[in-house]
């Protein structure tokens, strides 16, 4: 999702035009790859996931699509976009409304049949991972706390690590944690082969980040999360940023 670059006012102009097309940042980059270069994006992701990706399966992008106004989905809409509407009750029991808004979603299919799903976060600079903590209260906060605790245990995170109420707002990884929680929900609870991929853009003109800066930043993020080893169904993919708005304009 597009966020202001470091030092850029959050009160900046709208992030998208009247057609939903982003002006800059990771939001523009993922829109461009999904709509203009889907095979390049798919190949990079499948290669990064290796043998964990279903053999002979195809990836069909369901967001953000130009003909749908580049819509991004969350909550029940995220399930419906993937063809998983029957799991709405499980999602509601696991997480309160206004959960993660996914930068891109894909259905994994064999011969047109659903066999899994792909959830994507897109970033153009390291600090884009560090966002606000949850503002939830009461029952919603307790639901989130329980979900994150279960997820952290699944990832074998030391009990001393917390994925909520971060003491340092500049090192808050709540946004990252809630994406991991939804991976846990879909894969471990619903039993659906789900994959979470962070697509990281190199040298985006909006906020240039080199491959080396990404490497250093990811090491810090992994340490802050307390995850020493990620499972095979999680990946981080580096791609060169595309300059210009290309074919979708």
QUIQUI-V499711 format. One record per run of one state. SS is the DSSP state (H for helix, E for strand, - for the rest). FROM is the first residue (numbers start at 1). TO is the last residue. If there is no record, write none. Layout:
ss: {SS,SS}
from: {FROM,FROM}
to: {TO,TO}
//
This chain:
ss: {-,E,-,E,-,H,-,H,-,E,-,H,-,E,-,H,-,H,-,E,-,E,-,E,-,H,-,H,-,H,-,H,-,E,-,H,-,E,-,H,-}
from: {1,16,17,22,23,25,37,38,53,58,64,66,69,73,74,75,83,85,95,102,103,104,111,113,124,126,130,138,155,169,172,174,190,194,203,211,226,234,241,246,249}
to: {15,16,21,22,24,36,37,52,57,63,65,68,72,73,74,82,84,94,101,102,103,110,112,123,125,129,137,154,168,171,173,189,193,202,210,225,233,240,245,248,249}
//
